C-alpha cells in the first residue's frame, strides 16, 4: 500500500513537470510500479458509506444534527 502511495506522489510530480510536446500521454501510477498492480478498491453501498461517516464523526467528537 505504501508503494502505491509513493508511486501516486511520483505520478503527480512527473505529470506536473511533463512536457506535453515530448510526451503527449500523462504518466500513470503503474509507470512508477513496474510489475505491480494497484490495490483493488471495494465499492461500498450508500449504507456502508453512511456507517463509516458516523464512525469517523463519533471518533472526532462530532454531533449528529437532525433536520
N, C-alpha and C positions, 0 to 999 in steps of 0.2 A: 504493500500500500504506500509506503514512504517513497519507493522508487517511482510510482505513478505521480505522486505529488511533485517530486523533484523534476520529473520529465515535463509536467504541466508548466511549471515555472520556466523551465528552459524553452518550452514552446512559445510562451508569451514573449519572452525576451527576444528570441530569434525572429518571431513574426514582427515585432515592433521595429527591428533593425533590418528587416529583409528589403532588398532592392527588387521591386516588382518587375523591373525590366530584365533582370538576370534570372529570377526565379518567380515565375508567374503564379504558381500554386503555393498556398501557405503551408508551413510546416505543420505536422500533426504530432500528437503525443508519442505515437509509435515510432516516429523518426528518432526519438531520444531513448527508446526502449527496444533495441533490436532483439528479436526472438521472444518478446513478451506480448501479452495481450492485456488490454485494460481491464480493470475489475468490473465484474458484472453488476449492474445496478438493478435491484429488485424493484418492481413497480409496486406502489402502495395504493391501497384503496383510500378514498376520502376519509373513511372512519379511522383507518390506521394513521393517517396524517394528523387528524384532529387529536388522537390519543397522544401522539408524540408531542404535539404543541402543548397540550395540557400538562404533560410531564415536565417539559422544559420550563413552562410558565411557573409551575409549582416549585421547581428546583431553584429558580431565580427569584422567588418571593413575590411573584405576581399575583394579582387577584382577578377573578373572573367577573366581568361586567355583564349583567343580564340586560337585555333590551327591554 
